[in-house]
Amino acid sequence: MTDTKHAPDAPDAPRSTGVLSTSDGPGETPATDGRAHDSGPGETPATDGRAHDSGPDETPATDDRAPAQLLTAMVDHVLALAATWPDWDGRPVPAGDRLYTPHKAIRRVADHMVDHLAEMEARLAGEETQPDHWHASATTTAADLAPFTGADLDEARSRLTRLARIWANRLDALTPDELDRSAGTGWTFRQLAFHLAESAYYADAVGDLTTGGASASTPARPAKPWS
């Protein structure tokens, strides 16, 4: 969901033709710096244009599972589903007011991981986090609609497994105190990791296509407020 300082999905208006744009989903609020942010659970727009945690009851729930293992397991799950996506029939799958395709799901998982990795590294370095300009899930690009081939699956495996290792190595290097009393403003790094593990949602929206690809009869999946 978020760059705790800014929501993970910041849908901007489409800037080119060949793009399908869906309406803003629940909880999407324009920030005061001119960017649009998904104000998902625990996030409210702040006057500096960033989204901040609105209270402990709305922050990501955590438990005693190792954050690094959560993220590697999430990527394993995404890639297991992606292995069935070369069977996709070309029709986007609805999830609430959003549409998902294999390429879009991979794009959102990777962008979500990059977004929060940049946030965490900036906070550890004592820097301000960078404003995002993701088109996110509110926009379905022409590239999102392309066939998902075996070569695309190979690319996704290489990209996501490396991102997962970067995250796992970084999280494993942090002490429990650093995970729970994290530098900078925003969710703790443990909360950030548990939130990021929910990126499996993007892949689950497309689902297992072993039985013949997405179809018009595929039940619409509810949208996440930050998707």
N, C-alpha and C positions, 0 to 999 in steps of 0.2 A: 504494500500500500504506500508507504510514504518515504520520502526523505524527511524524516521526522520534522525537519524544518520546512519541507514542502511536500505536498502529497505526491505519491509515486506516479500517479497518472495526472498529467496536466494537459488536457486536450486543448490544442490550439485550433483556430479555424483553418480549414483546408486552404492550401496555397497553390494548388495546381489542379488541373482537370484529371479525370480518371480516378477520382477518389470518392469513396462512399463515406459520408459523414452521418453519424447517428446523433440524436439529440442528447443533450447532457443528461447523464445518469443521476440517480439520487445522490444527494450530498455533494454535488459539484458546485463550487462557489468561486466566483472570480476574486483573485487576490488583488490587493491594492497596488501591486507593481505591474498590473496589466496582464498577468498570467492567470490562466484558469487552473484551479486545483480541485482534485477530488477530496472533499473534506470527509473522509471516512471516519470510522469509530475513533473517538478520541482526538479528533483534529478540528480545530476551528481557525478561521483566518485571523492572523494577527496584523497589527497595523503596519508592520514592516514588510508585509506581502508574503510572509511565510506562514505555514500552518503549524500550530503548536498543540501539544497535548492539552486536552481540556480537563482531564481529571483521571485519577487512578482507576476508576471503574470502567473507563473506556480504552485503556491502553491494552496492547496485546497481552493475553494471558501467557504465563510461562510456567514451566514445571522443572523437574530435575533432569530432563533429557539434555544431552550435550548439544549445544547450539550447532556446532560444526557437523555433527551427524545428522541433525535435522535437515540441513541444507543439502548435504550430499544425497540423502534419501529422497528429498524433493526432486532433485535433478534426475536421479535414477527412475523415479516414477514418471516424470515428464518424458524421458527418452523411451521408456517402455511403451508408452502410448504412441509416441511419435513413430515408433517402428511400424505401426499399423497405418500411418497416414499416406504412404504412397498409394493406398486404395481409395483415397478421397475422390469423390465424384465431382468436385468443383463447386458445390453449393455451400455457401457460408452457413454456419450453425448459429441460431439465435441463443442469446443468454440475456434475459431481461431486455433492455433496450439496446444491447450491443450485438454485434455479429462477430463470429470468430471463424478463422480458417487455420490450417496447420501453420502456414508461415506467420500469421499474426500471433498465434500462441507462442511460437519460438521467439519472435521479436519481443513480445511483452515480458516473457520470463527473463530473457537476456538483458533487456533494458532495465527491468526492475532490479536485477542483481547489480548491474553497473551503477545505477542511480544511488543505491544505498551503500555500495562499496565506496563511491566517491564521497558520499556524506561522512562515512565512518573515518576514512583516511583524512579528510579535511578537519574533522573534529579532533582527531588524535594529534594532528600537526598544529592545532590552535588556529586554524584558518576558518574564514567564513565559508559556508557551503555555497556551491554554485547554483544559481537559478536554473531551473530546467525549462526546456521547450519541447518536451515530448508531445507528439500527436496522440500517443497512448491508444486506448481502446475505442475512443469516440470516433476515430477515423480508421477506415479500412482502405488501405492504399492499393494501387494497381499491383504492386509487388506481393501484397498479402493474398491476392486472388490467383497467383500463379500456381501451376501444378506443383505438388510436393513430391519430388523424385527421390530415388535412392541416394543420389549425390547430395541432395539437400539434407537428407537424414545424416549422412556422414559429416557434413558441415556442422549440423546442430550438435552432434555428439562431441565433436572436437571443441566447439565453442563453449557449450554448457559444462562439460566435464572440467575444462580448464578454469572456468569461472568458479565452479564449485570448489576446486582445490585451492584457489586463491582465497576464497572466503574461509574455508576450513583451516588453512594454515594461519590466517590472521586471527581467527577466533580462538584457536588453540593456543596462540601465543599470548593471549590476554589472561590476566589473573581473574579470579572470581570477583575481586573488588572492582577491577576495570570493567568487567561485564555488567556489574550491577550499580556502579557509581561512575558512570561513563563521562568522559570529557565532553565539553560543549553543551549546547542546548538541544533538547529533544529526548526521545525515548532512550532508555539504556541500550547498550549494544546487545544485551541478551534479548530484550524486547524486540529490537530491530530484527534479529535473526529469526525469532519465532514468527514475526510478521512476514518476513521474506519467505519463510517456508510455505506460506499460503499461496505463493505464486503457482503452486500446482493447479490452482483454480483455472488458469488460462488453458492448460492442457486438458483438464477435465471437461471444460466447456466444449472442446472438440470431441473428446472421448476416444474410445476404442473402436476403430473402423474396420476391424477384422471381418465383420459380417457384411461388408459391401459398401462402406463409405457413408458419408452423411446423406441424409435424405430429408425430404420435406416433412416426413412423419417423425423426425427426431424431436423429442419433447424439448421445449424451451427450458433452459436452465436459468435459475434466478441469478441476477447480476450481483456481484460483490459491490459494495458502495464505493470501493476504491478502484474498480476495474476500468 
